[in-house]
Amino acid sequence: MSFRSLKKKSTYDGPKLEDIEDSNVSPRLQKQLALYFAGIEAEFAQVCQENEQLKSKLRQLERQISLKNHVDSKEHSTKESFPDVDGPWQNLPRNASQFSKKVMIKYKEQTNKIVSTFRPPHVSVNIKHIGRFSGHKDGIWDVAYCKGLKGRPIIGTASNDRTARVWQAEGQQCCLLKYLGHSGSVNSIRFHPTLPLVLTGSGDRSAQIWCCDVPESDILYSENQPHNSDEDFSDPEEAERDQNVASVVVRTPQKTLTGHNNAVTAAEWLSGGTQCVTASWDRTARIWDSEAGTAIHSLTGHDQEITDTSVHSSQALIVTCSKDTTFRVWDFRTSIHSVNVYQGHSASVTCAVFTTHHDSIVSGSDDCTVKVWDLRNMRTAISTIQCDASVNKLAISDESHHTIAIPFDNRHVRLYDLQGTYLTRLPRRSQPGHQRMVCSATWASDDNAANLFTCGFDNRTIAWKITVDHDSHR
C-alpha cells in the first residue's frame, strides 16, 4: 500500500522565479509566474500601507493623550483648550495616564500583528551545506539520527520505495545497511535509545523491529574517501551508484508488530526502549511490549486517521495527531491514565513534538500554522507561526538554542525559535537544496560536522551545519 496519498499536495512544486533564466521555461509559463509574483508584491505593498496607517493612527492618539495630560496638569478644560479633541476624549478622567496606557497597549497589539512580520531577529544564523545522501528510488518520508554506531553517528531514512536505509552521517555519505523487510511504503524510522535496533512503520499495516549492527570493517572502509560537500560531481549517476551500494542487506525483522487495520504512519520508542507506540490510519494508536511483540494498550478516540505520534523524552507522555484537526496528550504517569484533547488547528494536524527542556508541545498543521503550547496551560497557544504552505514533520533541537526546523510542501525549510521568531530559511538552489516537497527533519548534536538532516520527495537526504548565535543582540 502506497503512503504517497497521506498528504494532498496543494502547492506549486515546479520551477521557481529564480530558476526561469537558467531553464527552458515556456513564455506562457513565464508570463503566468510573472502575474503570480506581481500579485504577491501587490499584497505585500497593501500590508505595508495598512501598517503605516496603523502607526500613523497610533502616533495621533499619543499626541492627543499628551495634550490631554498637559491640560489636566493646568486644570484646564480639554473641550475649551483643544476643540479638535472631542467625542469620547472629553469624558476622560483627570488621571488620564492610566487610560492612555491601555489605549497604547491596545493599538500596539494590533500593529504588532503586522510590524512583527518585518522585525528582524536579534540573532545570527550561519548555514553550511555539508552533503547529500542519494540512493532511494522514491520519495523519503522520514529521517532519524543516532548518536553512535561503534562510536560513529548514523542516520536512518524511510522511503516510499519500500526500503529503509542506514547511512554514515560523517565522512563519506555512504549507505551502510539496506532493510527490505516491508512489503509497503516505509513511513517512519526510529533508532533504539541504547541497542542497535531500528523501529519502522509501514503501509503494509505493520511495524517491524530489526537489527542495524554493521561490521566495524565496513564503517572504517566508508571513511577512506571523505566527501567534499562543495564539489560538483562530473557524473551524478556514478556518485549516486557509489552511495547506493549497501555493505549489509537485512531482509528479516526480529519482531513484527501486527494488529492495525490500516497503514502504520508512525512508530516511536518509549523511554527506555522496552516499549514502543505505533499510530495508524485505522484511527488508533497502540503501545507494544517490544521484547514480546504484543500489544499492551489501544489508544482510541480520534475521529479520523492518525497522522503522527511522539513521546516525551523523560516522562510517560504520548501525543497523537489526527486529520480530525486535533491532537491528544495521553498521560501514563499515574496508575489512572488520562487523555486531553486539544483543538487549536483548522485542518489536519501533521505533527506534534515535545520539547526536551521546556514543558511545551509544538504542533504543525495543514492549515499552514505551527503553534507552541505550554503543557501546564493548554487553553491557548503561547505563540503561533503563520506559514505559506502545509507543515510536515518538524524537529526541535536539544541544543542550538532549541531551534525549530519546519519542512514544508513547497520545498522550503525554515528555522524559528520557540517564541515564534523567524530566524532564516535553508538555501533552495538547485544544487544544495531540495527540489520537491520536504517531508521531515531531524537534529543531531552540535558537535558533529552536520547537525540538521532534511529529506523529501526528491529522493534524497541533505546534511546541514546550523550555527545559531544569540549573543549578537543589538
Stockholm file with secondary structure:
# STOCKHOLM 1.0

chainA/1-474         MSFRSLKKKSTYDGPKLEDIEDSNVSPRLQKQLALYFAGIEAEFAQVCQENEQLKSKLRQLERQISLKNHVDSKEHSTKESFPDVDGPWQNLPRNASQFSKKVMIKYKEQTNKIVSTFRPPHVSVNIKHIGRFSGHKDGIWDVAYCKGLKGRPIIGTASNDRTARVWQAEGQQCCLLKYLGHSGSVNSIRFHPTLPLVLTGSGDRSAQIWCCDVPESDILYSENQPHNSDEDFSDPEEAERDQNVASVVVRTPQKTLTGHNNAVTAAEWLSGGTQCVTASWDRTARIWDSEAGTAIHSLTGHDQEITDTSVHSSQALIVTCSKDTTFRVWDFRTSIHSVNVYQGHSASVTCAVFTTHHDSIVSGSDDCTVKVWDLRNMRTAISTIQCDASVNKLAISDESHHTIAIPFDNRHVRLYDLQGTYLTRLPRRSQPGHQRMVCSATWASDDNAANLFTCGFDNRTIAWKITVDHDSHR
#=GR chainA/1-474 SS CCCGGGSCCCSCCSCCGGGGGGSCCCHHHHHHHHHHHHHHHHHHHHHHHHHHHHHHHHHHHHHHHHHHHHHHHTTCCHHHHCTTSCGGGGGCCSCHHHHHHHHHHHHHHHHHHHHHHHCCCSCEEEEEEEEEEECCSSCEEEEEEEEEETTEEEEEEEETTSCEEEEESSSSCCEEEEECCCSSCEEEEEECSSSSEEEEEETTSEEEEEECCCCHHHHHHTTSSCCCTTCCCSCHHHHHHHHHCCSEEECCCSEEEECCSSCEEEEEECTTSSEEEEEETTSCEEEEETTTTEEEEEECCCSSCEEEEEECSSSSEEEEEETTSCEEEEECSSSSCEEEEECCCSSCEEEEEECSSSSEEEEEETTSEEEEEETTBCSSCSEEEECSSCBCBCEECSSGGGCEEEEBTTSCEEEECTTCCEEEECCCSTTTSCSSCEEEEEECCTTSSCCEEEEETTSEEEEEEEEEETTCCC
#=GC SS_cons         CCCGGGSCCCSCCSCCGGGGGGSCCCHHHHHHHHHHHHHHHHHHHHHHHHHHHHHHHHHHHHHHHHHHHHHHHTTCCHHHHCTTSCGGGGGCCSCHHHHHHHHHHHHHHHHHHHHHHHCCCSCEEEEEEEEEEECCSSCEEEEEEEEEETTEEEEEEEETTSCEEEEESSSSCCEEEEECCCSSCEEEEEECSSSSEEEEEETTSEEEEEECCCCHHHHHHTTSSCCCTTCCCSCHHHHHHHHHCCSEEECCCSEEEECCSSCEEEEEECTTSSEEEEEETTSCEEEEETTTTEEEEEECCCSSCEEEEEECSSSSEEEEEETTSCEEEEECSSSSCEEEEECCCSSCEEEEEECSSSSEEEEEETTSEEEEEETTBCSSCSEEEECSSCBCBCEECSSGGGCEEEEBTTSCEEEECTTCCEEEECCCSTTTSCSSCEEEEEECCTTSSCCEEEEETTSEEEEEEEEEETTCCC
//
